[in-house]
Amino acid sequence: IAGIICSFIFYGQGFALFGEVERSIQALFVLSLWAFIIAFSAVWLSFFIYGPFEWLWRTLTYGKVQKMVKD
């Protein structure tokens, strides 16, 4: 997800800010994104057993839909 967010912000399909943002702002952005992803993951995993891509991978590997929601 971090790659999708950064791609949207820094490359042509989004805001095209590549090379326009100072290093200090980039560092602040990275730390903020990192904190958001950790917080989001903690909340997600309190409700679900797997992340969405792990669930998809397991479903395709085992050939049947895997349980997603915690009991």
HUGIJO-V699686 format. One record per run of one state. SS is the DSSP state (H for helix, E for strand, C for the rest). FROM is the first residue (numbers start at 1). TO is the last residue. If there is no record, write none. Layout:
ss | from | to
SS | FROM | TO
SS | FROM | TO
This chain:
ss | from | to
C | 1 | 1
H | 2 | 10
C | 11 | 22
H | 23 | 47
E | 48 | 48
C | 49 | 51
H | 52 | 62
C | 63 | 68
E | 69 | 69
C | 70 | 71
